[in-house]
């Protein structure tokens, strides 16, 4: 069976659902996820939903997902089912819409800036 993150494709309503559950990199292949997401952007859907429960993960793979979301013509809605922390939070806020369950969490870390030592 081929690995896929696509849960369902509905003709009526014209929506697709993907699932991003687990750490980006170790559990979820961010590059492959981004490719599958982009494959859904062919004009067949009015909305693409991403169900998310992730502690974050690899920044480079996460940025692949962010880039795919930002380049989509089809609107993307991220549903945070549990937690979206670190890189997963960056992925979530790149979407056109973010929906959260009552007890879900989004954690965006404050970036730190290193001053150059001269």
C-alpha positions as CSV (number, residue, x, y, z in Angstrom):
1,X,0.0,0.0,0.0
2,X,1.4,3.4,-1.0
3,X,2.0,5.9,1.8
4,X,-0.5,8.8,1.7
5,X,-1.6,11.6,4.0
6,X,-4.8,12.2,2.1
7,X,-7.7,10.9,4.2
8,X,-10.7,11.6,1.9
9,X,-11.8,13.3,-1.3
10,X,-15.4,14.3,-1.4
11,X,-17.2,15.1,-4.6
12,X,-20.0,16.9,-2.8
13,X,-19.0,19.1,-1.1
14,X,-15.9,19.5,-3.3
15,X,-13.4,19.1,-0.4
16,X,-10.3,17.1,0.4
17,X,-9.0,16.2,3.8
18,X,-5.3,15.5,4.7
19,X,-4.0,14.5,8.1
20,X,-0.8,15.9,9.7
21,X,-0.5,13.9,12.9
22,X,3.0,13.5,14.5
23,X,6.3,15.2,14.3
24,X,7.3,16.7,10.9
25,X,10.4,14.8,9.8
26,X,10.4,11.7,12.0
27,X,6.7,10.8,11.7
28,X,5.4,13.0,8.8
29,X,7.5,13.3,5.7
30,X,7.1,17.1,5.1
31,X,8.4,17.0,1.5
32,X,6.0,14.2,0.5
33,X,3.1,15.9,2.4
34,X,3.8,19.1,0.4
35,X,3.8,17.1,-2.9
36,X,0.5,15.4,-2.0
37,X,-1.0,18.8,-1.0
38,X,0.1,20.4,-4.3
39,X,-1.4,17.4,-6.2
40,X,-4.8,18.4,-4.9
41,X,-4.6,21.9,-6.3
42,X,-6.0,21.1,-9.8
43,X,-9.3,23.0,-9.6
44,X,-11.4,20.0,-8.5
45,X,-11.9,21.3,-4.9
46,X,-13.4,24.3,-3.3
47,X,-11.5,23.7,0.0
48,X,-8.6,21.6,1.3
49,X,-8.7,20.7,5.0
50,X,-5.6,19.7,6.9
51,X,-6.3,18.0,10.3
52,X,-3.3,18.7,12.6
53,X,-1.9,17.3,15.8
54,X,1.8,17.9,15.8
55,X,4.6,19.0,18.2
56,X,6.5,20.5,15.3
57,X,9.6,19.1,13.9
58,X,12.1,19.6,11.1
59,X,12.2,23.3,9.9
60,X,13.3,22.5,6.4
61,X,10.5,19.9,5.8
62,X,8.0,22.2,7.5
63,X,9.0,25.0,5.1
64,X,8.2,22.7,2.2
65,X,4.6,22.4,3.5
66,X,4.4,26.2,4.1
67,X,5.6,26.9,0.6
68,X,3.0,24.5,-0.8
69,X,0.2,26.1,1.2
70,X,1.2,29.6,0.1
71,X,1.3,28.6,-3.5
72,X,-2.1,27.0,-3.6
73,X,-5.0,28.4,-5.6
74,X,-7.4,26.3,-3.6
75,X,-8.1,27.7,-0.1
76,X,-6.6,25.7,2.7
77,X,-8.1,25.4,6.2
78,X,-6.1,23.9,9.1
79,X,-8.0,22.3,11.9
80,X,-6.0,21.9,15.1
81,X,-7.3,18.8,16.7
82,X,-4.7,18.7,19.5
83,X,-1.6,20.8,19.4
84,X,0.3,22.7,16.8
85,X,3.6,23.7,18.3
86,X,6.8,25.0,16.9
87,X,7.1,24.3,13.2
88,X,3.6,22.9,13.1
89,X,2.3,26.3,14.3
90,X,4.1,28.0,11.4
91,X,2.5,25.6,9.0
92,X,-0.9,26.3,10.6
93,X,-0.8,30.0,10.3
94,X,0.3,29.8,6.6
95,X,-3.2,28.5,5.8
96,X,-6.1,30.7,4.7
97,X,-8.1,29.7,7.7
98,X,-7.3,28.1,11.1
99,X,-10.0,26.3,13.2
100,X,-9.3,25.0,16.7
101,X,-11.1,22.5,18.9
102,X,-12.1,23.8,22.3
103,X,-9.1,22.2,24.1
104,X,-6.6,22.4,21.4
105,X,-3.4,24.5,21.6
106,X,-1.2,26.5,19.3
107,X,2.2,27.3,20.6
108,X,4.3,29.8,18.7
109,X,7.8,30.2,20.1
110,X,9.3,33.7,20.5
111,X,12.2,33.8,18.1
112,X,15.5,34.7,19.6
113,X,18.0,36.9,17.9
114,X,21.7,36.6,18.3
115,X,23.6,39.8,18.2
116,X,26.8,39.7,16.1
117,X,29.8,40.0,18.3
118,X,32.3,42.3,16.9
